Amino acid sequence: MLIGEVARRSGVSARMLRHYESLGLVRPSGRTGSGYREYSGEDIRRIFHVESLRSLGLSLREIGRALDDPGFAPSALVGDLVRRTRERVAAETELLTRLRRIDATDPAGWEDVLQAVALLQALGSKSAGTRQRAALSAADEVPVPVEALVEAVLSETDPNVAGALRWALARSGGGGPALLAEGLGSPVAAVRERAVRALAGMPGEEAASRLREALAHPDAVVRRYAAPALGTRGVTEAVPALIDMIVEGRNDTDAADALGALASDAATADRIATGLVDRLARAAPGASARGRLTQALADVPGTVAARALAELSHDRDPAVALTAAYLLRTREAR
C-alpha cells in the first residue's frame, strides 16, 4: 500500500508518516519499481500501535522504546504518565480557578485584570505581611471573589492575617456563609474552627442560619464558637449550648456574656435563670461548675435569678455561698 493510501486509511498525514520513518519508528517494508514507499500489513499495524501510544501521552522517543526494547517495563512508564497527567490536570485546574476568579471581578480593562492577578498572588504569598496587606486591600481597593477569600480564610494559620481575612470576608457581600459552611464539613479540625470563626463574624441572616445548624455539629469547638455568636445576635436557641459551655468551663466567659445579652428580654431572662439553677442542682457538690453557674446568674435580671441567688447564699459549698451573697448585695445596691 502506497503512502497516500496509508495516510487516507489511517488518518495519519503523509508528512507525519515520513517523520516516523526519519525517526525509525515506522519504516515501509518495500519500494515499488518507481521507488515509492510501500507499506505492508505489519507496517500499518505498527502505525496504529504508534498512534495508540501517542494517545496516552507518550513521546515519540518513549514510543520507540516501548515497541522495540524487549526489556521495557510498561508499568513504570504508565505510572509516570499517571503522575505527569495528574500534575497537568492540577495545573490546568488552578489556572481555570484563577481565570474564573478574575472573571468574577468583572474587569473593565487590562489594568483591572492585572490588579486582580496581583492581589490573588499576594493572598497566596509565603509572607504573612504580604497576605495581611492583601486582605486589607481586598475589602476596599480591588474586588476579590468571595471564593478566593474563603479559601484564604480556611487555610490561613497566622492569627493576624486570619483576622484581616475574616474582616475582609465580612465586608465582601453574599456567598460567603454557604462556602464557609462547606468548611465545617472538613475532616481537618483546624479548618472547621477557621470556618466557624469566620461565620461568627459575618453579618446577615444567612450566616445566622448556618450558625444555628452548627449548634448541632459533632465538633465541640464548632459549637463553642457558634453559640456565643448566636447569643449576641439575640438567638435564644443558643441558650442550652451556652449553659453547657459554662458547665464545661470552655469559653465560659464568652458564654456568660452572651447569656447576659440574651437576658435583656424578661421572658428569656427567666428561662436562662431556670436553666442555670437546674444545672446547679445536678452538678456534684464542690464541683467548679457550680461556681461558674452561680457567677453566670450575675448578669441575669428578674425574680427567678434573684430568688436563686438568695437560696445559693446559704449553699453548703462556701465558695458558692460567698459568690451568691456578693452578687445578691450587688444587685440590691443597683
Secondary structure, DSSP 8 states (H G I E B T S, - for coil): -BHHHHHHHH---HHHHHHHHHHTSS--SEE-TT--EE--HHHHHHHHHHHHHHHTT--HHHHHHHHH-TT--HHHHHHHHHHHHHHHHHHHHHHHHHHHHHHHT--SSHHHHHHHHHHHHHHT-S-HHHHHHHHHHHTTTS---HHHHHHHHHH---HHHHHHHHHHHHTS-TTHHHHHHHHTT-SSHHHHHHHHHHHHT--SHHHHHHHHHHTT-S-HHHHHHHHHHHHHTT-GGGHHHHHHHHHHTSSHHHHHHHHHHHTTSHHHHHHHHHHHHHHHHHS-TT-HHHHHHHHHGGG--SHHHHHHHHHHTT-SSHHHHHHHHHHHHHHHH-
